[in-house]
């Protein structure tokens, strides 16, 4: 299992090295790494991710506020009772 993980890490390192060997010199020469179509795809993916993140955040905040209301309602009813009678309890001595 360890050999498999090490092999995968070596493959990822080689892939990063190849991309760096191609992209860095191209960028220094002033060429764009992505085509205009690729830039458009990246832009639309960022927009979709932002929309989904905002939607998930909104749903989570709604769920949290609902849960908080339920907990405060149940805690409010618990807090209105009188203190329990502890006279019958024994302490270990």
PDB file of N, CA, C and O in Angstrom:
ATOM      1  N   UNK A   1       0.821  -1.184   0.000  1.00  0.00           N
ATOM      2  CA  UNK A   1       0.000   0.000   0.000  1.00  0.00           C
ATOM      3  C   UNK A   1       0.871   1.256   0.000  1.00  0.00           C
ATOM      4  O   UNK A   1       0.586   2.224  -0.705  1.00  0.00           O
ATOM      5  N   UNK A   2       1.932   1.224   0.798  1.00  0.00           N
ATOM      6  CA  UNK A   2       2.842   2.368   0.860  1.00  0.00           C
ATOM      7  C   UNK A   2       3.506   2.577  -0.494  1.00  0.00           C
ATOM      8  O   UNK A   2       3.689   3.713  -0.932  1.00  0.00           O
ATOM      9  N   UNK A   3       3.866   1.479  -1.157  1.00  0.00           N
ATOM     10  CA  UNK A   3       4.506   1.582  -2.469  1.00  0.00           C
ATOM     11  C   UNK A   3       3.558   2.224  -3.480  1.00  0.00           C
ATOM     12  O   UNK A   3       3.988   3.006  -4.328  1.00  0.00           O
ATOM     13  N   UNK A   4       2.286   1.897  -3.391  1.00  0.00           N
ATOM     14  CA  UNK A   4       1.294   2.486  -4.286  1.00  0.00           C
ATOM     15  C   UNK A   4       1.182   3.995  -4.064  1.00  0.00           C
ATOM     16  O   UNK A   4       1.136   4.765  -5.023  1.00  0.00           O
ATOM     17  N   UNK A   5       1.141   4.407  -2.823  1.00  0.00           N
ATOM     18  CA  UNK A   5       1.039   5.835  -2.505  1.00  0.00           C
ATOM     19  C   UNK A   5       2.291   6.577  -2.955  1.00  0.00           C
ATOM     20  O   UNK A   5       2.201   7.666  -3.522  1.00  0.00           O
ATOM     21  N   UNK A   6       3.445   5.993  -2.705  1.00  0.00           N
ATOM     22  CA  UNK A   6       4.697   6.629  -3.134  1.00  0.00           C
ATOM     23  C   UNK A   6       4.740   6.731  -4.659  1.00  0.00           C
ATOM     24  O   UNK A   6       5.165   7.751  -5.202  1.00  0.00           O
ATOM     25  N   UNK A   7       4.304   5.684  -5.345  1.00  0.00           N
ATOM     26  CA  UNK A   7       4.263   5.723  -6.809  1.00  0.00           C
ATOM     27  C   UNK A   7       3.342   6.806  -7.334  1.00  0.00           C
ATOM     28  O   UNK A   7       3.666   7.491  -8.304  1.00  0.00           O
ATOM     29  N   UNK A   8       2.198   6.959  -6.692  1.00  0.00           N
ATOM     30  CA  UNK A   8       1.265   8.013  -7.110  1.00  0.00           C
ATOM     31  C   UNK A   8       1.861   9.394  -6.869  1.00  0.00           C
ATOM     32  O   UNK A   8       1.709  10.285  -7.704  1.00  0.00           O
ATOM     33  N   UNK A   9       2.534   9.581  -5.743  1.00  0.00           N
ATOM     34  CA  UNK A   9       3.164  10.870  -5.461  1.00  0.00           C
ATOM     35  C   UNK A   9       4.272  11.178  -6.473  1.00  0.00           C
ATOM     36  O   UNK A   9       4.435  12.328  -6.881  1.00  0.00           O
ATOM     37  N   UNK A  10       5.027  10.166  -6.875  1.00  0.00           N
ATOM     38  CA  UNK A  10       6.070  10.363  -7.883  1.00  0.00           C
ATOM     39  C   UNK A  10       5.442  10.772  -9.217  1.00  0.00           C
ATOM     40  O   UNK A  10       5.957  11.658  -9.899  1.00  0.00           O
ATOM     41  N   UNK A  11       4.338  10.134  -9.589  1.00  0.00           N
ATOM     42  CA  UNK A  11       3.652  10.494 -10.838  1.00  0.00           C
ATOM     43  C   UNK A  11       3.140  11.924 -10.799  1.00  0.00           C
ATOM     44  O   UNK A  11       3.258  12.649 -11.787  1.00  0.00           O
ATOM     45  N   UNK A  12       2.577  12.338  -9.680  1.00  0.00           N
ATOM     46  CA  UNK A  12       2.089  13.714  -9.545  1.00  0.00           C
ATOM     47  C   UNK A  12       3.249  14.697  -9.624  1.00  0.00           C
ATOM     48  O   UNK A  12       3.135  15.743 -10.264  1.00  0.00           O
ATOM     49  N   UNK A  13       4.362  14.371  -8.979  1.00  0.00           N
ATOM     50  CA  UNK A  13       5.537  15.251  -9.020  1.00  0.00           C
ATOM     51  C   UNK A  13       6.066  15.384 -10.445  1.00  0.00           C
ATOM     52  O   UNK A  13       6.447  16.475 -10.868  1.00  0.00           O
ATOM     53  N   UNK A  14       6.092  14.275 -11.184  1.00  0.00           N
ATOM     54  CA  UNK A  14       6.538  14.341 -12.576  1.00  0.00           C
ATOM     55  C   UNK A  14       5.581  15.175 -13.432  1.00  0.00           C
ATOM     56  O   UNK A  14       6.026  15.936 -14.291  1.00  0.00           O
ATOM     57  N   UNK A  15       4.299  15.040 -13.208  1.00  0.00           N
ATOM     58  CA  UNK A  15       3.315  15.825 -13.962  1.00  0.00           C
ATOM     59  C   UNK A  15       3.477  17.313 -13.676  1.00  0.00           C
ATOM     60  O   UNK A  15       3.401  18.131 -14.592  1.00  0.00           O
ATOM     61  N   UNK A  16       3.699  17.667 -12.426  1.00  0.00           N
ATOM     62  CA  UNK A  16       3.910  19.078 -12.069  1.00  0.00           C
ATOM     63  C   UNK A  16       5.182  19.589 -12.730  1.00  0.00           C
ATOM     64  O   UNK A  16       5.209  20.719 -13.217  1.00  0.00           O
ATOM     65  N   UNK A  17       6.222  18.792 -12.754  1.00  0.00           N
ATOM     66  CA  UNK A  17       7.480  19.204 -13.376  1.00  0.00           C
ATOM     67  C   UNK A  17       7.301  19.437 -14.878  1.00  0.00           C
ATOM     68  O   UNK A  17       7.832  20.408 -15.416  1.00  0.00           O
ATOM     69  N   UNK A  18       6.571  18.569 -15.550  1.00  0.00           N
ATOM     70  CA  UNK A  18       6.344  18.727 -16.995  1.00  0.00           C
ATOM     71  C   UNK A  18       5.521  19.979 -17.272  1.00  0.00           C
ATOM     72  O   UNK A  18       5.841  20.738 -18.187  1.00  0.00           O
ATOM     73  N   UNK A  19       4.474  20.202 -16.498  1.00  0.00           N
ATOM     74  CA  UNK A  19       3.652  21.398 -16.702  1.00  0.00           C
ATOM     75  C   UNK A  19       4.481  22.644 -16.446  1.00  0.00           C
ATOM     76  O   UNK A  19       4.388  23.611 -17.202  1.00  0.00           O
ATOM     77  N   UNK A  20       5.291  22.640 -15.391  1.00  0.00           N
ATOM     78  CA  UNK A  20       6.136  23.793 -15.098  1.00  0.00           C
ATOM     79  C   UNK A  20       7.159  24.027 -16.209  1.00  0.00           C
ATOM     80  O   UNK A  20       7.441  25.171 -16.563  1.00  0.00           O
ATOM     81  N   UNK A  21       7.713  22.947 -16.756  1.00  0.00           N
ATOM     82  CA  UNK A  21       8.701  23.086 -17.827  1.00  0.00           C
ATOM     83  C   UNK A  21       8.091  23.675 -19.084  1.00  0.00           C
ATOM     84  O   UNK A  21       8.796  24.318 -19.862  1.00  0.00           O
ATOM     85  N   UNK A  22       6.815  23.477 -19.302  1.00  0.00           N
ATOM     86  CA  UNK A  22       6.151  24.008 -20.494  1.00  0.00           C
ATOM     87  C   UNK A  22       5.544  25.383 -20.222  1.00  0.00           C
ATOM     88  O   UNK A  22       5.685  26.292 -21.040  1.00  0.00           O
ATOM     89  N   UNK A  23       4.875  25.545 -19.090  1.00  0.00           N
ATOM     90  CA  UNK A  23       4.111  26.768 -18.830  1.00  0.00           C
ATOM     91  C   UNK A  23       4.992  27.950 -18.449  1.00  0.00           C
ATOM     92  O   UNK A  23       4.728  29.067 -18.893  1.00  0.00           O
ATOM     93  N   UNK A  24       6.011  27.747 -17.654  1.00  0.00           N
ATOM     94  CA  UNK A  24       6.823  28.871 -17.187  1.00  0.00           C
ATOM     95  C   UNK A  24       7.549  29.564 -18.338  1.00  0.00           C
ATOM     96  O   UNK A  24       7.468  30.788 -18.437  1.00  0.00           O
ATOM     97  N   UNK A  25       8.252  28.847 -19.208  1.00  0.00           N
ATOM     98  CA  UNK A  25       8.895  29.549 -20.329  1.00  0.00           C
ATOM     99  C   UNK A  25       7.878  30.227 -21.274  1.00  0.00           C
ATOM    100  O   UNK A  25       8.144  31.307 -21.802  1.00  0.00           O
ATOM    101  N   UNK A  26       6.731  29.594 -21.478  1.00  0.00           N
ATOM    102  CA  UNK A  26       5.719  30.194 -22.349  1.00  0.00           C
ATOM    103  C   UNK A  26       5.192  31.486 -21.725  1.00  0.00           C
ATOM    104  O   UNK A  26       4.958  32.468 -22.431  1.00  0.00           O
ATOM    105  N   UNK A  27       5.013  31.485 -20.444  1.00  0.00           N
ATOM    106  CA  UNK A  27       4.508  32.680 -19.751  1.00  0.00           C
ATOM    107  C   UNK A  27       5.534  33.803 -19.795  1.00  0.00           C
ATOM    108  O   UNK A  27       5.171  34.972 -19.932  1.00  0.00           O
ATOM    109  N   UNK A  28       6.806  33.460 -19.680  1.00  0.00           N
ATOM    110  CA  UNK A  28       7.872  34.476 -19.729  1.00  0.00           C
ATOM    111  C   UNK A  28       7.963  35.118 -21.106  1.00  0.00           C
ATOM    112  O   UNK A  28       8.307  36.295 -21.224  1.00  0.00           O
ATOM    113  N   UNK A  29       7.660  34.357 -22.137  1.00  0.00           N
ATOM    114  CA  UNK A  29       7.680  34.895 -23.496  1.00  0.00           C
ATOM    115  C   UNK A  29       6.442  35.721 -23.794  1.00  0.00           C
ATOM    116  O   UNK A  29       6.349  36.319 -24.866  1.00  0.00           O
ATOM    117  N   UNK A  30       5.499  35.769 -22.881  1.00  0.00           N
ATOM    118  CA  UNK A  30       4.308  36.576 -23.064  1.00  0.00           C
ATOM    119  C   UNK A  30       3.138  35.816 -23.654  1.00  0.00           C
ATOM    120  O   UNK A  30       2.069  36.388 -23.869  1.00  0.00           O
ATOM    121  N   UNK A  31       3.325  34.543 -23.915  1.00  0.00           N
ATOM    122  CA  UNK A  31       2.215  33.755 -24.444  1.00  0.00           C
ATOM    123  C   UNK A  31       1.267  33.368 -23.322  1.00  0.00           C
ATOM    124  O   UNK A  31       1.673  33.156 -22.179  1.00  0.00           O
ATOM    125  N   UNK A  32       0.020  33.284 -23.673  1.00  0.00           N
ATOM    126  CA  UNK A  32      -0.979  32.833 -22.710  1.00  0.00           C
ATOM    127  C   UNK A  32      -0.894  31.318 -22.602  1.00  0.00           C
ATOM    128  O   UNK A  32      -0.633  30.625 -23.585  1.00  0.00           O
ATOM    129  N   UNK A  33      -1.114  30.821 -21.405  1.00  0.00           N
ATOM    130  CA  UNK A  33      -1.063  29.381 -21.182  1.00  0.00           C
ATOM    131  C   UNK A  33      -2.334  28.731 -21.713  1.00  0.00           C
ATOM    132  O   UNK A  33      -2.287  27.648 -22.296  1.00  0.00           O
ATOM    133  N   UNK A  34      -3.474  29.398 -21.509  1.00  0.00           N
ATOM    134  CA  UNK A  34      -4.745  28.867 -21.981  1.00  0.00           C
ATOM    135  C   UNK A  34      -5.198  29.612 -23.235  1.00  0.00           C
ATOM    136  O   UNK A  34      -4.852  30.774 -23.451  1.00  0.00           O
ATOM    137  N   UNK A  35      -5.963  28.927 -24.036  1.00  0.00           N
ATOM    138  CA  UNK A  35      -6.568  29.565 -25.204  1.00  0.00           C
ATOM    139  C   UNK A  35      -7.725  30.448 -24.732  1.00  0.00           C
ATOM    140  O   UNK A  35      -8.164  30.322 -23.588  1.00  0.00           O
ATOM    141  N   UNK A  36      -8.221  31.333 -25.586  1.00  0.00           N
ATOM    142  CA  UNK A  36      -9.384  32.137 -25.179  1.00  0.00           C
ATOM    143  C   UNK A  36     -10.576  31.271 -24.764  1.00  0.00           C
ATOM    144  O   UNK A  36     -11.311  31.617 -23.840  1.00  0.00           O
ATOM    145  N   UNK A  37     -10.758  30.147 -25.451  1.00  0.00           N
ATOM    146  CA  UNK A  37     -11.846  29.241 -25.074  1.00  0.00           C
ATOM    147  C   UNK A  37     -11.587  28.655 -23.677  1.00  0.00           C
ATOM    148  O   UNK A  37     -12.521  28.520 -22.886  1.00  0.00           O
ATOM    149  N   UNK A  38     -10.356  28.312 -23.373  1.00  0.00           N
ATOM    150  CA  UNK A  38     -10.005  27.798 -22.060  1.00  0.00           C
ATOM    151  C   UNK A  38     -10.208  28.844 -20.973  1.00  0.00           C
ATOM    152  O   UNK A  38     -10.689  28.532 -19.884  1.00  0.00           O
ATOM    153  N   UNK A  39      -9.837  30.090 -21.273  1.00  0.00           N
ATOM    154  CA  UNK A  39     -10.057  31.181 -20.323  1.00  0.00           C
ATOM    155  C   UNK A  39     -11.548  31.351 -20.037  1.00  0.00           C
ATOM    156  O   UNK A  39     -11.948  31.592 -18.898  1.00  0.00           O
ATOM    157  N   UNK A  40     -12.368  31.224 -21.087  1.00  0.00           N
ATOM    158  CA  UNK A  40     -13.817  31.351 -20.925  1.00  0.00           C
ATOM    159  C   UNK A  40     -14.377  30.214 -20.065  1.00  0.00           C
ATOM    160  O   UNK A  40     -15.246  30.440 -19.222  1.00  0.00           O
ATOM    161  N   UNK A  41     -13.884  29.007 -20.279  1.00  0.00           N
ATOM    162  CA  UNK A  41     -14.325  27.868 -19.479  1.00  0.00           C
ATOM    163  C   UNK A  41     -13.962  28.043 -17.999  1.00  0.00           C
ATOM    164  O   UNK A  41     -14.765  27.747 -17.115  1.00  0.00           O
ATOM    165  N   UNK A  42     -12.755  28.522 -17.749  1.00  0.00           N
ATOM    166  CA  UNK A  42     -12.317  28.750 -16.373  1.00  0.00           C
ATOM    167  C   UNK A  42     -13.176  29.827 -15.717  1.00  0.00           C
ATOM    168  O   UNK A  42     -13.570  29.698 -14.557  1.00  0.00           O
ATOM    169  N   UNK A  43     -13.462  30.884 -16.466  1.00  0.00           N
ATOM    170  CA  UNK A  43     -14.288  31.966 -15.933  1.00  0.00           C
ATOM    171  C   UNK A  43     -15.693  31.471 -15.588  1.00  0.00           C
ATOM    172  O   UNK A  43     -16.227  31.802 -14.529  1.00  0.00           O
ATOM    173  N   UNK A  44     -16.288  30.680 -16.479  1.00  0.00           N
ATOM    174  CA  UNK A  44     -17.632  30.171 -16.197  1.00  0.00           C
ATOM    175  C   UNK A  44     -17.619  29.181 -15.028  1.00  0.00           C
ATOM    176  O   UNK A  44     -18.567  29.136 -14.245  1.00  0.00           O
ATOM    177  N   UNK A  45     -16.560  28.398 -14.911  1.00  0.00           N
ATOM    178  CA  UNK A  45     -16.451  27.459 -13.779  1.00  0.00           C
ATOM    179  C   UNK A  45     -16.335  28.216 -12.456  1.00  0.00           C
ATOM    180  O   UNK A  45     -16.924  27.811 -11.454  1.00  0.00           O
ATOM    181  N   UNK A  46     -15.575  29.318 -12.454  1.00  0.00           N
ATOM    182  CA  UNK A  46     -15.454  30.127 -11.240  1.00  0.00           C
ATOM    183  C   UNK A  46     -16.800  30.726 -10.858  1.00  0.00           C
ATOM    184  O   UNK A  46     -17.164  30.748  -9.682  1.00  0.00           O
ATOM    185  N   UNK A  47     -17.536  31.210 -11.850  1.00  0.00           N
ATOM    186  CA  UNK A  47     -18.854  31.793 -11.575  1.00  0.00           C
ATOM    187  C   UNK A  47     -19.811  30.758 -10.998  1.00  0.00           C
ATOM    188  O   UNK A  47     -20.520  31.034 -10.030  1.00  0.00           O
ATOM    189  N   UNK A  48     -19.831  29.568 -11.591  1.00  0.00           N
ATOM    190  CA  UNK A  48     -20.707  28.503 -11.094  1.00  0.00           C
ATOM    191  C   UNK A  48     -20.316  28.099  -9.675  1.00  0.00           C
ATOM    192  O   UNK A  48     -21.181  27.879  -8.827  1.00  0.00           O
ATOM    193  N   UNK A  49     -19.023  28.002  -9.421  1.00  0.00           N
ATOM    194  CA  UNK A  49     -18.561  27.628  -8.081  1.00  0.00           C
ATOM    195  C   UNK A  49     -18.958  28.691  -7.064  1.00  0.00           C
ATOM    196  O   UNK A  49     -19.367  28.363  -5.951  1.00  0.00           O
ATOM    197  N   UNK A  50     -18.841  29.956  -7.439  1.00  0.00           N
ATOM    198  CA  UNK A  50     -19.217  31.041  -6.535  1.00  0.00           C
ATOM    199  C   UNK A  50     -20.709  30.990  -6.221  1.00  0.00           C
ATOM    200  O   UNK A  50     -21.112  31.166  -5.071  1.00  0.00           O
ATOM    201  N   UNK A  51     -21.540  30.745  -7.261  1.00  0.00           N
ATOM    202  CA  UNK A  51     -22.994  30.653  -7.067  1.00  0.00           C
ATOM    203  C   UNK A  51     -23.350  29.484  -6.152  1.00  0.00           C
ATOM    204  O   UNK A  51     -24.181  29.621  -5.255  1.00  0.00           O
ATOM    205  N   UNK A  52     -22.723  28.344  -6.383  1.00  0.00           N
ATOM    206  CA  UNK A  52     -23.015  27.162  -5.563  1.00  0.00           C
ATOM    207  C   UNK A  52     -22.560  27.356  -4.126  1.00  0.00           C
ATOM    208  O   UNK A  52     -23.226  26.906  -3.194  1.00  0.00           O
ATOM    209  N   UNK A  53     -21.431  28.023  -3.945  1.00  0.00           N
ATOM    210  CA  UNK A  53     -20.934  28.286  -2.601  1.00  0.00           C
ATOM    211  C   UNK A  53     -21.885  29.209  -1.851  1.00  0.00           C
ATOM    212  O   UNK A  53     -22.195  28.974  -0.683  1.00  0.00           O
ATOM    213  N   UNK A  54     -22.345  30.259  -2.525  1.00  0.00           N
ATOM    214  CA  UNK A  54     -23.281  31.182  -1.890  1.00  0.00           C
ATOM    215  C   UNK A  54     -24.595  30.481  -1.549  1.00  0.00           C
ATOM    216  O   UNK A  54     -25.174  30.721  -0.490  1.00  0.00           O
ATOM    217  N   UNK A  55     -25.064  29.614  -2.449  1.00  0.00           N
ATOM    218  CA  UNK A  55     -26.293  28.875  -2.206  1.00  0.00           C
ATOM    219  C   UNK A  55     -26.137  27.943  -1.004  1.00  0.00           C
ATOM    220  O   UNK A  55     -27.017  27.876  -0.146  1.00  0.00           O
ATOM    221  N   UNK A  56     -25.024  27.232  -0.945  1.00  0.00           N
ATOM    222  CA  UNK A  56     -24.780  26.322   0.175  1.00  0.00           C
ATOM    223  C   UNK A  56     -24.646  27.094   1.481  1.00  0.00           C
ATOM    224  O   UNK A  56     -25.135  26.644   2.517  1.00  0.00           O
ATOM    225  N   UNK A  57     -23.996  28.244   1.445  1.00  0.00           N
ATOM    226  CA  UNK A  57     -23.851  29.066   2.639  1.00  0.00           C
ATOM    227  C   UNK A  57     -25.203  29.556   3.129  1.00  0.00           C
ATOM    228  O   UNK A  57     -25.465  29.566   4.332  1.00  0.00           O
ATOM    229  N   UNK A  58     -26.058  29.962   2.206  1.00  0.00           N
ATOM    230  CA  UNK A  58     -27.390  30.429   2.574  1.00  0.00           C
ATOM    231  C   UNK A  58     -28.218  29.300   3.195  1.00  0.00           C
ATOM    232  O   UNK A  58     -28.878  29.499   4.215  1.00  0.00           O
ATOM    233  N   UNK A  59     -28.180  28.115   2.577  1.00  0.00           N
ATOM    234  CA  UNK A  59     -28.927  26.982   3.111  1.00  0.00           C
ATOM    235  C   UNK A  59     -28.410  26.579   4.488  1.00  0.00           C
ATOM    236  O   UNK A  59     -29.192  26.248   5.379  1.00  0.00           O
ATOM    237  N   UNK A  60     -27.092  26.610   4.657  1.00  0.00           N
ATOM    238  CA  UNK A  60     -26.500  26.248   5.940  1.00  0.00           C
ATOM    239  C   UNK A  60     -26.882  27.248   7.014  1.00  0.00           C
ATOM    240  O   UNK A  60     -27.188  26.867   8.144  1.00  0.00           O
ATOM    241  N   UNK A  61     -26.865  28.532   6.665  1.00  0.00           N
ATOM    242  CA  UNK A  61     -27.212  29.533   7.666  1.00  0.00           C
ATOM    243  C   UNK A  61     -28.681  29.426   8.051  1.00  0.00           C
ATOM    244  O   UNK A  61     -29.030  29.633   9.213  1.00  0.00           O
ATOM    245  N   UNK A  62     -29.557  29.102   7.079  1.00  0.00           N
ATOM    246  CA  UNK A  62     -30.970  28.891   7.398  1.00  0.00           C
ATOM    247  C   UNK A  62     -31.144  27.703   8.337  1.00  0.00           C
ATOM    248  O   UNK A  62     -31.913  27.772   9.296  1.00  0.00           O
ATOM    249  N   UNK A  63     -30.432  26.618   8.063  1.00  0.00           N
ATOM    250  CA  UNK A  63     -30.534  25.432   8.904  1.00  0.00           C
ATOM    251  C   UNK A  63     -29.998  25.714  10.309  1.00  0.00           C
ATOM    252  O   UNK A  63     -30.578  25.262  11.297  1.00  0.00           O
ATOM    253  N   UNK A  64     -28.903  26.453  10.399  1.00  0.00           N
ATOM    254  CA  UNK A  64     -28.334  26.780  11.703  1.00  0.00           C
ATOM    255  C   UNK A  64     -29.267  27.669  12.517  1.00  0.00           C
ATOM    256  O   UNK A  64     -29.444  27.456  13.717  1.00  0.00           O
ATOM    257  N   UNK A  65     -29.864  28.666  11.864  1.00  0.00           N
ATOM    258  CA  UNK A  65     -30.767  29.536  12.620  1.00  0.00           C
ATOM    259  C   UNK A  65     -32.006  28.778  13.075  1.00  0.00           C
ATOM    260  O   UNK A  65     -32.516  29.026  14.168  1.00  0.00           O
ATOM    261  N   UNK A  66     -32.496  27.854  12.248  1.00  0.00           N
ATOM    262  CA  UNK A  66     -33.639  27.032  12.638  1.00  0.00           C
ATOM    263  C   UNK A  66     -33.281  26.139  13.825  1.00  0.00           C
ATOM    264  O   UNK A  66     -34.061  26.018  14.770  1.00  0.00           O
ATOM    265  N   UNK A  67     -32.125  25.525  13.778  1.00  0.00           N
ATOM    266  CA  UNK A  67     -31.687  24.671  14.878  1.00  0.00           C
ATOM    267  C   UNK A  67     -31.468  25.489  16.148  1.00  0.00           C
ATOM    268  O   UNK A  67     -31.805  25.048  17.247  1.00  0.00           O
ATOM    269  N   UNK A  68     -30.905  26.677  15.989  1.00  0.00           N
ATOM    270  CA  UNK A  68     -30.679  27.532  17.148  1.00  0.00           C
ATOM    271  C   UNK A  68     -32.005  27.931  17.790  1.00  0.00           C
ATOM    272  O   UNK A  68     -32.119  27.969  19.015  1.00  0.00           O
ATOM    273  N   UNK A  69     -33.005  28.229  16.963  1.00  0.00           N
ATOM    274  CA  UNK A  69     -34.329  28.575  17.499  1.00  0.00           C
ATOM    275  C   UNK A  69     -34.927  27.399  18.270  1.00  0.00           C
ATOM    276  O   UNK A  69     -35.492  27.582  19.348  1.00  0.00           O
ATOM    277  N   UNK A  70     -34.802  26.193  17.713  1.00  0.00           N
ATOM    278  CA  UNK A  70     -35.346  25.015  18.384  1.00  0.00           C
ATOM    279  C   UNK A  70     -34.648  24.766  19.710  1.00  0.00           C
ATOM    280  O   UNK A  70     -35.297  24.430  20.701  1.00  0.00           O
ATOM    281  N   UNK A  71     -33.330  24.929  19.735  1.00  0.00           N
ATOM    282  CA  UNK A  71     -32.575  24.703  20.973  1.00  0.00           C
ATOM    283  C   UNK A  71     -32.926  25.761  22.002  1.00  0.00           C
ATOM    284  O   UNK A  71     -33.102  25.442  23.178  1.00  0.00           O
ATOM    285  N   UNK A  72     -33.032  27.004  21.585  1.00  0.00           N
ATOM    286  CA  UNK A  72     -33.354  28.057  22.552  1.00  0.00           C
ATOM    287  C   UNK A  72     -34.765  27.876  23.100  1.00  0.00           C
ATOM    288  O   UNK A  72     -35.015  28.163  24.271  1.00  0.00           O
ATOM    289  N   UNK A  73     -35.701  27.398  22.255  1.00  0.00           N
ATOM    290  CA  UNK A  73     -37.056  27.129  22.740  1.00  0.00           C
ATOM    291  C   UNK A  73     -37.050  26.019  23.784  1.00  0.00           C
ATOM    292  O   UNK A  73     -37.704  26.130  24.822  1.00  0.00           O
ATOM    293  N   UNK A  74     -36.311  24.951  23.507  1.00  0.00           N
ATOM    294  CA  UNK A  74     -36.289  23.834  24.457  1.00  0.00           C
ATOM    295  C   UNK A  74     -35.505  24.200  25.707  1.00  0.00           C
ATOM    296  O   UNK A  74     -35.859  23.751  26.797  1.00  0.00           O
ATOM    297  N   UNK A  75     -34.457  24.995  25.587  1.00  0.00           N
ATOM    298  CA  UNK A  75     -33.682  25.414  26.758  1.00  0.00           C
ATOM    299  C   UNK A  75     -34.477  26.409  27.597  1.00  0.00           C
ATOM    300  O   UNK A  75     -34.347  26.436  28.820  1.00  0.00           O
ATOM    301  N   UNK A  76     -35.296  27.221  26.944  1.00  0.00           N
ATOM    302  CA  UNK A  76     -36.113  28.173  27.680  1.00  0.00           C
ATOM    303  C   UNK A  76     -37.122  27.464  28.553  1.00  0.00           C
ATOM    304  O   UNK A  76     -37.377  27.903  29.674  1.00  0.00           O
ATOM    305  N   UNK A  77     -37.700  26.387  28.075  1.00  0.00           N
ATOM    306  CA  UNK A  77     -38.681  25.655  28.875  1.00  0.00           C
ATOM    307  C   UNK A  77     -38.004  24.879  29.995  1.00  0.00           C
ATOM    308  O   UNK A  77     -38.617  24.639  31.034  1.00  0.00           O
ATOM    309  N   UNK A  78     -36.768  24.489  29.803  1.00  0.00           N
ATOM    310  CA  UNK A  78     -36.028  23.773  30.847  1.00  0.00           C
ATOM    311  C   UNK A  78     -35.625  24.743  31.952  1.00  0.00           C
ATOM    312  O   UNK A  78     -35.684  24.396  33.131  1.00  0.00           O
ATOM    313  N   UNK A  79     -35.223  25.932  31.589  1.00  0.00           N
ATOM    314  CA  UNK A  79     -34.741  26.897  32.560  1.00  0.00           C
ATOM    315  C   UNK A  79     -35.827  27.472  33.445  1.00  0.00           C
ATOM    316  O   UNK A  79     -35.503  28.101  34.453  1.00  0.00           O
ATOM    317  N   UNK A  80     -37.111  27.289  33.121  1.00  0.00           N
ATOM    318  CA  UNK A  80     -38.178  27.887  33.914  1.00  0.00           C
ATOM    319  C   UNK A  80     -38.578  27.034  35.109  1.00  0.00           C
ATOM    320  O   UNK A  80     -39.360  27.484  35.947  1.00  0.00           O
ATOM    321  N   UNK A  81     -38.066  25.825  35.205  1.00  0.00           N
ATOM    322  CA  UNK A  81     -38.425  24.967  36.336  1.00  0.00           C
ATOM    323  C   UNK A  81     -37.643  25.373  37.572  1.00  0.00           C
ATOM    324  O   UNK A  81     -36.606  26.028  37.462  1.00  0.00           O
ATOM    325  N   UNK A  82     -38.122  24.996  38.735  1.00  0.00           N
ATOM    326  CA  UNK A  82     -37.432  25.330  39.976  1.00  0.00           C
ATOM    327  C   UNK A  82     -36.235  24.410  40.154  1.00  0.00           C
ATOM    328  O   UNK A  82     -36.092  23.416  39.442  1.00  0.00           O
ATOM    329  N   UNK A  83     -35.382  24.747  41.105  1.00  0.00           N
ATOM    330  CA  UNK A  83     -34.187  23.939  41.339  1.00  0.00           C
ATOM    331  C   UNK A  83     -34.590  22.603  41.929  1.00  0.00           C
ATOM    332  O   UNK A  83     -35.522  22.538  42.730  1.00  0.00           O
ATOM    333  N   UNK A  84     -33.907  21.540  41.550  1.00  0.00           N
ATOM    334  CA  UNK A  84     -34.280  20.213  42.040  1.00  0.00           C
ATOM    335  C   UNK A  84     -33.917  20.048  43.512  1.00  0.00           C
ATOM    336  O   UNK A  84     -33.019  20.711  44.030  1.00  0.00           O
ATOM    337  N   UNK A  85     -34.639  19.150  44.164  1.00  0.00           N
ATOM    338  CA  UNK A  85     -34.394  18.860  45.568  1.00  0.00           C
ATOM    339  C   UNK A  85     -33.253  17.856  45.652  1.00  0.00           C
ATOM    340  O   UNK A  85     -33.385  16.729  45.176  1.00  0.00           O
ATOM    341  N   UNK A  86     -32.142  18.251  46.248  1.00  0.00           N
ATOM    342  CA  UNK A  86     -30.979  17.392  46.334  1.00  0.00           C
ATOM    343  C   UNK A  86     -30.777  16.860  47.756  1.00  0.00           C
ATOM    344  O   UNK A  86     -29.727  16.287  48.047  1.00  0.00           O
ATOM    345  N   UNK A  87     -31.725  17.033  48.617  1.00  0.00           N
ATOM    346  CA  UNK A  87     -31.547  16.619  50.014  1.00  0.00           C
ATOM    347  C   UNK A  87     -31.451  15.104  50.159  1.00  0.00           C
ATOM    348  O   UNK A  87     -30.844  14.631  51.120  1.00  0.00           O
ATOM    349  N   UNK A  88     -32.022  14.327  49.248  1.00  0.00           N
ATOM    350  CA  UNK A  88     -32.010  12.884  49.364  1.00  0.00           C
ATOM    351  C   UNK A  88     -30.761  12.243  48.780  1.00  0.00           C
ATOM    352  O   UNK A  88     -30.597  11.027  48.876  1.00  0.00           O
ATOM    353  N   UNK A  89     -29.894  13.015  48.187  1.00  0.00           N
ATOM    354  CA  UNK A  89     -28.683  12.454  47.557  1.00  0.00           C
ATOM    355  C   UNK A  89     -27.577  12.284  48.604  1.00  0.00           C
ATOM    356  O   UNK A  89     -27.443  13.080  49.534  1.00  0.00           O
ATOM    357  N   UNK A  90     -26.798  11.228  48.422  1.00  0.00           N
ATOM    358  CA  UNK A  90     -25.697  10.956  49.336  1.00  0.00           C
ATOM    359  C   UNK A  90     -24.397  11.259  48.642  1.00  0.00           C
ATOM    360  O   UNK A  90     -24.248  11.007  47.446  1.00  0.00           O
ATOM    361  N   UNK A  91     -23.479  11.787  49.369  1.00  0.00           N
ATOM    362  CA  UNK A  91     -22.147  12.058  48.819  1.00  0.00           C
ATOM    363  C   UNK A  91     -21.198  10.968  49.264  1.00  0.00           C
ATOM    364  O   UNK A  91     -21.245  10.499  50.401  1.00  0.00           O
ATOM    365  N   UNK A  92     -20.335  10.576  48.342  1.00  0.00           N
ATOM    366  CA  UNK A  92     -19.327   9.576  48.707  1.00  0.00           C
ATOM    367  C   UNK A  92     -18.282  10.254  49.585  1.00  0.00           C
ATOM    368  O   UNK A  92     -17.816  11.346  49.261  1.00  0.00           O
ATOM    369  N   UNK A  93     -17.924   9.644  50.647  1.00  0.00           N
ATOM    370  CA  UNK A  93     -17.059  10.338  51.570  1.00  0.00           C
ATOM    371  C   UNK A  93     -15.830   9.649  51.845  1.00  0.00           C
ATOM    372  O   UNK A  93     -15.007  10.140  52.618  1.00  0.00           O
TER     373      UNK A  93
END
